[in-house]
Amino acid sequence: MPTAHFLVSGRVQGVCYRAGTREQALALGLTGHARNLPDGRVEVLAAGAAAALDALERWLWQGPPAARVDAVERMELPEQATSGFHIG
């Protein structure tokens, strides 16, 4: 299953970004996690269909209403076995 690692920067902590990401990921049938990083970014690891990963990336650029996204970095990873979508 394709897996992607995203690093999202901007105003993305304290604005329900991780919860919104989880909601979108589950709706798209993706597994993985979203967690805050000490430097203010949000890290997202997602696994699933390539089209679903692309749709999640489009959402990551927008985020929830209170967010301001400055950049989304994407890196393709080797397939990883994950279950559910967790917030860390």
Secondary structure, DSSP 8 states (H G I E B T S, - for coil): --EEEEEEEEE-SSSSHHHHHHHHHHHTT-EEEEEE-TTS-EEEEEES-HHHHHHHHHHHHH-STT-EEEEEEEEEE------SEEE-
